[in-house]
Amino acid sequence: MKNFKTISFSIQIDADRANIWKVLWEPNSYRKWTRVFMEGSHYTGELKEGNTIRF
């Protein structure tokens, strides 16, 4: 049986929630930050409670 080590990281972001949300989910910004691990990543749909989003 292998031993596994849990590693955790945290960071403090000096920005308001609205700005963070915009950077994470505005379509052009989303494509920019996700391309480092999944080139061409995007989503369709509107980010509102109860809606379906397709990644």
Stockholm file with secondary structure:
# STOCKHOLM 1.0

chainA/1-55         MKNFKTISFSIQIDADRANIWKVLWEPNSYRKWTRVFMEGSHYTGELKEGNTIRF
#=GR chainA/1-55 SS CCCCCCCCCCCCCCSCHHHHHHHHHSHHHHHHHHTTTSTTCCCBSCCSTTCCCBC
#=GC SS_cons        CCCCCCCCCCCCCCSCHHHHHHHHHSHHHHHHHHTTTSTTCCCBSCCSTTCCCBC
//
